[in-house]
Amino acid sequence: MASQFIPRAVFPTLDSLPRSYFLGHHKSGLSKMKTLLSSIDLIIECRDYRVPLTSRNPLFEASLAGRERLIIYTKRDLGSNQKKADLQREQIIRQWHAPSNILFSDHKDRRDIRRVLQFAREYAANLMSLTGLRLMVVGMPNVGKSSLLNALRSQGVGKGKAAFTGAQPGVTRKVATGVKIIEGTDESEGVYLVDTPGVFMPYVPDAEAMLKLALCGSVKDTIIPPTMLADYLLYHINLVSPDLYAEYHTPTNDIVALLGAVAEQTGRLQKGGTPDVDASALWIIQRWRTGHFGRFVLDEVTEDALERKKHEESSMVPSFHQAKKADKEAKRARSKRPNITTG
Ligand SMILES: Nc1nc2c(ncn2[C@@H]2O[C@H](COP(=O)(O)OP(=O)(O)OP(=O)(O)O)[C@@H](O)[C@H]2O)c(=O)[nH]1
């Protein structure tokens, strides 16, 4: 009888992983956002549906505090199968934010985009501003801010793309000028949305959070070794169902074996026919980011987990200076150790 497959219950993360990705344009973008605040009526903060807790950036709390916010959990289509468990999770997230408004979105779903537009329309009507409503969209890198802006503009005023989007973080580098997403009426000028560059947090508290953010594409794919990231993905896939990669391999916790099989079957081979493990790892990761190998959430979303997160955050918001120092120390420690390999 074949032995039963047992997925890993925990993923062993390394303390020496980089925990910072706070770049120059993140810092300057955030300063610019602060200077614009007085002309902004409402902030739309995007967070990634697959990491609802981990993609909350404490920098936005500190810098945009006191401003009214609509939180939109983006990329819902990549984390939800629209099953009962998904709806329950969304309910927990709603309760977490109550009484604030939150929405979930898939930028290609017209109903989701209509809900955001409806919210903006009602907000504008309540404000009764003659000069129109100005919104600013903020969020971590690659969370889908520019895609949301384009979708709102397309559906709201029937116009084409106003912002570049891309699969890697950092496509938007500067705070843009507002683009119209809802036409004005005789009484007002309409609704404008300002796009901003993604801003990463100064320091990521634990190594696993960094792996989650990297897997969702918030940091460049060169920051974490691809094999390690693919291994982290395999750990999650196995918790959902190893059937998700059945066309490549039988259930396994061995990332090198899976990547070898993927390399063979997709032709990712180096000279001499050896498997190109890094290229295969990046391929699997990119496939997951486009909805293959399962749609699931990486954070544990339970009432207890939310409480724990709140507690953690209240006891720790390191300054940029502290974060840089901690990152330098981690880099020094890394350079003294042998290369990181997995499997
Ligand atoms: N499946 C899916 N993909 C999305 C969604 N929203 C955005 N994306 C994809 O995510 C990637 C990043 O989207 P962007 O809109 O460029 O993200 P951004 O937040 O503006 O990125 P920065 O330039 O780093 O600030 C692109 O490949 C988009 O196609 C969504 O709702 N569902």
The ligand as an SDF file (V2000), in Angstrom:
LIG
                    3D

 32 34  0  0  0  0  0  0  0  0999 V2000
   -5.5970   38.5730  -11.1830 N   0  0  0  0  0  0  0  0  0  0  0  0
   -5.5220   39.8810  -10.8970 C   0  0  0  0  0  0  0  0  0  0  0  0
   -4.4100   40.5520  -11.2150 N   0  0  0  0  0  0  0  0  0  0  0  0
   -4.3550   41.8800  -10.8970 C   0  0  0  0  0  0  0  0  0  0  0  0
   -5.4190   42.5450  -10.2520 C   0  0  0  0  0  0  0  0  0  0  0  0
   -5.0610   43.8340  -10.0920 N   0  0  0  0  0  0  0  0  0  0  0  0
   -3.8200   43.9600  -10.6140 C   0  0  0  0  0  0  0  0  0  0  0  0
   -3.3790   42.7820  -11.1010 N   0  0  0  0  0  0  0  0  0  0  0  0
   -2.0850   42.4950  -11.7210 C   0  0  0  0  0  0  0  0  0  0  0  0
   -1.0790   42.7910  -10.7510 O   0  0  0  0  0  0  0  0  0  0  0  0
    0.0900   43.3460  -11.3490 C   0  0  0  0  0  0  0  0  0  0  0  0
    0.4100   44.6730  -10.6900 C   0  0  0  0  0  0  0  0  0  0  0  0
   -0.5990   45.6090  -10.9910 O   0  0  0  0  0  0  0  0  0  0  0  0
   -0.3440   47.1890  -10.9700 P   0  0  0  0  0  0  0  0  0  0  0  0
   -1.6550   47.8340  -11.1780 O   0  0  0  0  0  0  0  0  0  0  0  0
    0.7900   47.5630  -11.8720 O   0  0  0  0  0  0  0  0  0  0  0  0
    0.1300   47.3750   -9.4410 O   0  0  0  0  0  0  0  0  0  0  0  0
    0.5950   48.7240   -8.6940 P   0  0  0  0  0  0  0  0  0  0  0  0
    0.0840   48.6180   -7.3050 O   0  0  0  0  0  0  0  0  0  0  0  0
    0.1620   49.9230   -9.4480 O   0  0  0  0  0  0  0  0  0  0  0  0
    2.1650   48.5310   -8.7160 O   0  0  0  0  0  0  0  0  0  0  0  0
    3.3750   49.5910   -8.4080 P   0  0  0  0  0  0  0  0  0  0  0  0
    3.7440   50.2090   -9.7150 O   0  0  0  0  0  0  0  0  0  0  0  0
    4.4560   48.7080   -7.8380 O   0  0  0  0  0  0  0  0  0  0  0  0
    2.8770   50.5710   -7.3980 O   0  0  0  0  0  0  0  0  0  0  0  0
   -0.2430   43.4600  -12.8390 C   0  0  0  0  0  0  0  0  0  0  0  0
    0.3160   42.3310  -13.4800 O   0  0  0  0  0  0  0  0  0  0  0  0
   -1.7650   43.4080  -12.9000 C   0  0  0  0  0  0  0  0  0  0  0  0
   -2.2610   42.8570  -14.0950 O   0  0  0  0  0  0  0  0  0  0  0  0
   -6.6000   41.7860   -9.9140 C   0  0  0  0  0  0  0  0  0  0  0  0
   -7.5940   42.2650   -9.3440 O   0  0  0  0  0  0  0  0  0  0  0  0
   -6.5900   40.4580  -10.2650 N   0  0  0  0  0  0  0  0  0  0  0  0
  1  2  1  0
  2  3  2  0
  2 32  1  0
  3  4  1  0
  4  5  2  0
  4  8  1  0
  5  6  1  0
  5 30  1  0
  6  7  2  0
  7  8  1  0
  8  9  1  0
  9 10  1  0
  9 28  1  0
 10 11  1  0
 11 12  1  0
 11 26  1  0
 12 13  1  0
 13 14  1  0
 14 15  2  0
 14 16  1  0
 14 17  1  0
 17 18  1  0
 18 19  2  0
 18 20  1  0
 18 21  1  0
 21 22  1  0
 22 23  2  0
 22 24  1  0
 22 25  1  0
 26 27  1  0
 26 28  1  0
 28 29  1  0
 30 31  2  0
 30 32  1  0
M  END
$$$$
